[in-house]
Amino acid sequence: MRSYIEYYNHKAAPMKRLITLSSPLGGYFCGVESTCVGINLPDFVTDMMANIAYSDFIQHILGPASYWRDPYQLDNYEENCKILPELDNIRDYDE
């Protein structure tokens, strides 16, 4: 819904207010611990996840990857994350 409002609200009937519950509006990050998914993962898996989270392949096939905001990779996030930087007006988008 937030994407719709950001991209099309000025073209369609303007929405005055949006109320959401528990939405990842600022993105999400599980942390650097290898237990962020509830199971104990080997360190190489967590390192691999950090390296591929912003790849084009993962960004196009996993919806939640578009909301992954790693505070340790903000430059990579701003450049390669597909949705959230545009919604937060960090990066311009084509209308």
Residue frames as a rotation matrix with the C-alpha (Angstrom) as fourth column:
MET 1
0.569 0.823 0.000 0.00
0.823 -0.569 0.000 0.00
0.000 0.000 -1.000 0.00
ARG 2
0.413 -0.478 -0.775 2.82
0.183 -0.790 0.585 2.36
-0.892 -0.383 -0.239 0.81
SER 3
-0.672 -0.654 0.347 4.35
0.435 0.031 0.900 1.77
-0.599 0.756 0.263 -2.62
TYR 4
-0.095 0.738 0.668 1.04
0.977 -0.059 0.204 2.56
0.190 0.672 -0.716 -4.30
ILE 5
0.772 0.411 -0.485 0.72
0.545 -0.821 0.171 5.80
-0.328 -0.396 -0.857 -2.37
GLU 6
0.024 -0.861 -0.509 4.29
0.130 -0.502 0.855 6.88
-0.991 -0.086 0.100 -3.13
TYR 7
-0.793 -0.447 0.413 4.13
0.402 0.125 0.907 6.10
-0.457 0.886 0.080 -6.83
TYR 8
-0.624 0.609 0.489 0.50
0.626 0.015 0.780 6.90
0.467 0.793 -0.391 -7.74
ASN 9
-0.141 0.652 -0.745 -1.17
0.897 -0.234 -0.374 9.02
-0.418 -0.721 -0.552 -5.04
HIS 10
-0.490 -0.089 -0.867 -0.52
-0.058 -0.989 0.134 12.26
-0.870 0.116 0.480 -6.91
LYS 11
-0.961 0.115 -0.252 -2.07
-0.250 0.034 0.968 10.79
0.120 0.993 -0.004 -10.09
ALA 12
-0.388 0.858 -0.337 -5.21
0.572 0.511 0.641 9.20
0.722 0.056 -0.689 -8.62
ALA 13
0.620 0.656 0.430 -7.54
-0.015 -0.539 0.842 10.41
0.785 -0.528 -0.324 -5.88
PRO 14
-0.348 -0.872 0.345 -5.15
-0.390 -0.199 -0.899 11.58
0.852 -0.448 -0.271 -3.13
MET 15
0.316 0.340 -0.886 -5.19
0.638 0.615 0.464 9.61
0.702 -0.711 -0.022 0.08
LYS 16
0.492 -0.064 0.868 -5.18
-0.433 -0.883 0.180 11.78
0.756 -0.464 -0.462 3.17
ARG 17
0.076 -0.402 0.912 -4.11
-0.983 0.121 0.135 9.20
-0.165 -0.908 -0.386 5.74
LEU 18
0.255 -0.067 -0.965 -2.70
-0.307 0.941 -0.146 5.68
0.917 0.333 0.219 5.91
ILE 19
0.250 -0.132 0.959 -2.77
-0.958 0.110 0.264 3.71
-0.141 -0.985 -0.099 9.12
THR 20
0.229 -0.255 -0.940 -0.75
-0.362 0.874 -0.325 0.50
0.904 0.415 0.108 9.27
LEU 21
0.767 -0.006 0.642 -0.04
-0.618 0.263 0.741 -2.01
-0.173 -0.965 0.198 12.00
SER 22
0.384 -0.709 0.592 3.39
-0.075 0.615 0.785 -3.64
-0.920 -0.346 0.183 12.38
SER 23
0.977 -0.055 0.207 4.53
0.211 0.088 -0.973 -2.70
0.035 0.995 0.097 8.90
PRO 24
0.181 -0.978 -0.099 8.23
0.837 0.101 0.538 -2.67
-0.516 -0.181 0.837 8.02
LEU 25
0.939 0.320 0.127 8.02
0.337 -0.776 -0.533 0.95
-0.072 0.544 -0.836 6.89
GLY 26
0.611 -0.785 -0.102 11.66
-0.752 -0.616 0.234 1.63
-0.247 -0.066 -0.967 7.73
GLY 27
0.131 -0.540 -0.832 12.84
-0.551 0.658 -0.514 -1.79
0.824 0.525 -0.211 6.63
TYR 28
0.925 0.127 0.357 14.04
-0.372 0.490 0.788 -4.55
-0.075 -0.862 0.501 8.88
PHE 29
0.011 -0.952 -0.306 17.31
-0.595 0.239 -0.767 -6.06
0.804 0.191 -0.564 10.01
CYS 30
0.813 0.355 -0.463 17.71
0.056 0.742 0.668 -9.18
0.580 -0.569 0.583 12.14
GLY 31
0.726 -0.623 0.291 21.20
-0.554 -0.278 0.785 -8.35
-0.408 -0.731 -0.547 13.36
VAL 32
0.130 -0.802 -0.583 24.57
-0.906 0.143 -0.398 -9.85
0.402 0.580 -0.708 12.83
GLU 33
-0.300 -0.188 0.935 24.05
-0.705 0.705 -0.085 -12.90
-0.643 -0.684 -0.344 15.03
SER 34
-0.852 -0.085 -0.517 23.81
-0.453 0.615 0.645 -16.21
0.264 0.784 -0.563 13.23
THR 35
-0.772 0.630 -0.084 20.56
0.595 0.669 -0.445 -17.00
-0.224 -0.394 -0.891 15.08
CYS 36
-0.827 0.433 -0.359 18.48
-0.419 -0.900 -0.120 -14.22
-0.375 0.052 0.925 13.50
VAL 37
-0.370 0.731 -0.574 16.08
-0.694 0.193 0.693 -16.69
0.617 0.655 0.436 11.85
GLY 38
0.501 0.636 0.587 15.46
-0.863 0.314 0.397 -18.70
0.068 -0.705 0.706 14.99
ILE 39
0.956 -0.293 0.001 17.97
0.292 0.954 0.068 -21.43
-0.021 -0.065 0.998 14.26
ASN 40
0.429 -0.879 -0.208 21.70
-0.213 -0.323 0.922 -21.47
-0.878 -0.351 -0.326 14.77
LEU 41
0.995 -0.073 0.072 23.26
0.083 0.165 -0.983 -20.96
0.060 0.984 0.170 11.34
PRO 42
0.224 -0.974 -0.014 26.96
0.931 0.210 0.299 -21.35
-0.288 -0.080 0.954 10.55
ASP 43
0.065 -0.275 -0.959 28.84
0.170 -0.944 0.282 -18.06
-0.983 -0.182 -0.014 10.22
PHE 44
-0.886 -0.453 0.094 29.52
0.159 -0.107 0.981 -18.55
-0.435 0.885 0.167 6.52
VAL 45
-0.286 0.865 0.411 25.76
0.943 0.179 0.280 -18.66
0.169 0.468 -0.867 5.83
THR 46
0.539 0.469 -0.700 25.19
0.635 -0.772 -0.028 -15.34
-0.553 -0.429 -0.714 7.60
ASP 47
-0.325 -0.737 -0.593 28.12
-0.014 -0.623 0.782 -13.81
-0.946 0.262 0.192 5.73
MET 48
-0.855 0.052 0.516 26.74
0.508 0.284 0.813 -15.14
-0.104 0.958 -0.269 2.46
MET 49
0.171 0.985 0.014 23.29
0.984 -0.170 -0.060 -13.69
-0.057 0.024 -0.998 3.23
ALA 50
0.350 -0.107 -0.931 24.85
0.265 -0.941 0.208 -10.27
-0.898 -0.320 -0.301 3.86
ASN 51
-0.649 -0.718 -0.253 26.67
-0.068 -0.276 0.959 -10.43
-0.758 0.640 0.130 0.53
ILE 52
-0.879 0.298 0.373 23.75
0.462 0.329 0.824 -11.56
0.123 0.896 -0.427 -1.65
ALA 53
-0.228 0.867 -0.444 20.86
0.710 -0.164 -0.685 -9.65
-0.666 -0.471 -0.578 -0.04
TYR 54
0.231 0.284 -0.931 21.25
-0.230 -0.913 -0.336 -6.75
-0.945 0.292 -0.146 -2.48
SER 55
-0.846 -0.482 0.228 22.04
0.077 0.312 0.947 -8.78
-0.528 0.819 -0.227 -5.59
ASP 56
-0.569 0.642 -0.513 19.69
-0.821 -0.415 0.392 -8.29
0.039 0.645 0.763 -8.56
PHE 57
-0.590 0.324 -0.740 18.71
-0.053 0.899 0.435 -11.95
0.806 0.296 -0.513 -8.48
ILE 58
-0.676 0.311 -0.668 17.58
0.734 0.352 -0.580 -11.92
0.055 -0.883 -0.467 -4.83
GLN 59
-0.794 0.368 -0.484 15.97
-0.149 -0.889 -0.433 -8.47
-0.589 -0.272 0.761 -5.11
HIS 60
-0.559 0.586 -0.587 13.82
-0.792 -0.169 0.586 -9.69
0.244 0.793 0.558 -8.00
ILE 61
-0.361 0.445 -0.819 12.69
-0.027 0.873 0.487 -13.04
0.932 0.198 -0.304 -6.58
LEU 62
-0.345 0.215 -0.914 12.27
0.905 0.334 -0.264 -12.35
0.249 -0.918 -0.309 -2.84
GLY 63
0.374 0.623 0.687 9.84
0.406 -0.776 0.483 -9.59
0.834 0.098 -0.543 -1.92
PRO 64
0.924 0.004 -0.382 11.12
0.369 -0.272 0.889 -9.17
-0.101 -0.962 -0.253 1.65
ALA 65
-0.028 -0.998 0.061 14.62
0.976 -0.014 0.218 -8.53
-0.217 0.066 0.974 0.30
SER 66
-0.099 0.057 0.993 13.34
0.569 -0.816 0.103 -5.15
0.816 0.576 0.048 -0.91
TYR 67
0.756 0.405 0.514 12.81
-0.184 -0.621 0.762 -4.16
0.628 -0.671 -0.395 2.72
TRP 68
0.582 -0.638 -0.505 16.14
0.812 0.494 0.310 -5.47
0.051 -0.590 0.806 4.05
ARG 69
0.742 -0.326 0.585 18.00
-0.208 -0.942 -0.262 -2.50
0.637 0.073 -0.768 5.53
ASP 70
0.505 -0.675 -0.538 21.44
0.830 0.551 0.089 -3.52
0.236 -0.491 0.838 6.73
PRO 71
0.988 -0.090 -0.128 22.96
-0.038 -0.933 0.357 -0.66
-0.152 -0.348 -0.925 8.76
TYR 72
0.214 -0.970 0.114 26.43
0.062 0.130 0.990 -2.05
-0.975 -0.204 0.088 8.06
GLN 73
-0.597 -0.369 0.713 25.92
0.700 0.195 0.687 -1.82
-0.392 0.909 0.142 4.28
LEU 74
0.171 0.772 -0.612 24.02
0.302 -0.632 -0.713 1.44
-0.938 -0.062 -0.341 3.81
ASP 75
-0.343 -0.339 -0.876 25.82
-0.683 -0.550 0.481 2.40
-0.645 0.763 -0.042 0.60
ASN 76
-1.000 -0.005 0.000 25.02
-0.004 0.795 0.606 -1.00
-0.003 0.606 -0.795 -0.91
TYR 77
-0.371 0.924 -0.098 21.43
0.729 0.224 -0.646 -0.71
-0.575 -0.311 -0.757 0.37
GLU 78
0.088 0.420 -0.903 20.91
-0.125 -0.895 -0.428 2.74
-0.988 0.151 -0.027 -1.15
GLU 79
-0.496 -0.396 -0.773 22.34
-0.771 -0.208 0.602 1.72
-0.399 0.894 -0.202 -4.50
ASN 80
-0.887 -0.060 -0.458 20.97
-0.328 0.781 0.532 -1.80
0.326 0.622 -0.712 -4.98
CYS 81
-0.691 0.721 0.051 17.82
0.387 0.429 -0.816 -2.25
-0.610 -0.544 -0.576 -2.89
LYS 82
-0.741 0.342 0.578 14.87
0.604 -0.036 0.796 -2.02
0.293 0.939 -0.180 -5.29
ILE 83
0.124 0.969 0.212 11.94
0.685 -0.238 0.689 -0.56
0.718 0.059 -0.693 -3.32
LEU 84
0.489 0.236 -0.840 12.61
0.866 -0.245 0.435 0.94
-0.103 -0.940 -0.325 0.10
PRO 85
-0.547 -0.712 -0.440 15.17
0.644 -0.694 0.322 3.63
-0.535 -0.107 0.838 -0.85
GLU 86
-0.758 0.362 0.542 12.67
0.317 -0.521 0.792 4.98
0.569 0.773 0.280 -3.37
LEU 87
0.279 0.934 -0.221 9.83
0.663 -0.021 0.749 4.96
0.695 -0.356 -0.625 -0.86
ASP 88
0.404 -0.215 -0.889 12.01
0.821 -0.344 0.456 6.78
-0.404 -0.914 0.037 1.69
ASN 89
0.987 0.006 0.161 13.07
0.101 -0.800 -0.592 9.30
0.125 0.600 -0.790 -0.99
ILE 90
0.358 -0.934 -0.003 16.71
0.009 0.000 1.000 8.34
-0.934 -0.358 0.008 -0.57
ARG 91
-0.781 -0.549 0.297 16.94
0.265 0.139 0.954 7.61
-0.565 0.824 0.037 -4.29
ASP 92
-0.316 0.669 -0.672 14.93
-0.785 -0.583 -0.211 9.14
-0.533 0.461 0.710 -7.13
TYR 93
-0.446 0.254 0.858 12.66
0.424 0.905 -0.048 6.98
-0.789 0.342 -0.511 -9.25
ASP 94
-0.989 0.146 -0.019 11.18
-0.072 -0.369 0.927 7.33
0.128 0.918 0.375 -12.72
GLU 95
-0.439 0.897 0.052 7.52
-0.423 -0.155 -0.893 8.23
-0.793 -0.414 0.448 -12.80
